Amino acid sequence: MEDKVTVGARLRQIMNENNLKQVDILNKTAPLQAEYNVRIAKNDLSQYVNDKVEPNQERLFILAKALGVNEPWLMGFNVPKYKNDTTISNIIEIKQTRNIPVVGTIACGDPILAQENISDTIPFPVELLPSGNLFFLKAQGNSMEPTIKEDALVLIRKQEEVENGEIAAVLVNGDTEATLKKVRKLGDTILLEAINEEYAPYLVNKENPARIIGKAIKVVNEL
């Protein structure tokens, strides 16, 4: 199996194969940017194409949908380029799996991965896993649709900070509830934003404390 490549490499491949320029990709994403309220600026795409940074989950979703390719393929994994591609040469040989815990209810004061909080474990191909301390959260409700649908399993990498605009698992309500929200940093103020515009943002302050426990890495709707 070949090594994982970068998102930039995949974008350059698409541009070469289809004689596309960056502006062409931006034009393809424009309707989806408006539909899902996710902005991809010219400078953003340039940084992705040139491997300066990698797009977050929302922008990966938009790019993959606009270009008609599989999201994992765009992320650089050795999987079929298209969803209906069943070519035998693209099948991944799974040599090893790793059991990833699924966090259920959270006991107040317990670490997020305490045994009491784990409702299940799911075997996942090691080839498709990023580094770090990983766990799954099951999405509840529709506040993060369409990017994260209800009952989807979201792979979280445990970390205490995320970049502005990234989706994170956040502990609220006295560390008793884990929620998935986009983190928006406005100076000393933090807003936890839903993607679904029907939901108001959650203001983090002394009266409403919150604690980031991890970054959303990928969404798994079916295992």
MODA-V228535 format. One record per run of one state. SS is the DSSP state (H for helix, E for strand, - for the rest). FROM is the first residue (numbers start at 1). LEN is the number of residues. If there is no record, write none. Layout:
# MODA-V228535
ss:from:len
SS:FROM:LEN
SS:FROM:LEN
This chain:
# MODA-V228535
ss:from:len
-:1:6
H:7:12
-:19:3
H:22:15
-:37:5
H:42:8
-:50:7
H:57:11
-:68:3
H:71:4
-:75:13
H:88:3
-:91:6
E:97:7
-:104:11
H:115:3
E:118:8
H:126:3
-:129:5
E:134:5
-:139:14
E:153:6
-:159:8
E:167:6
-:173:4
E:177:10
-:187:2
E:189:5
-:194:8
E:202:3
-:205:6
E:211:10
-:221:3
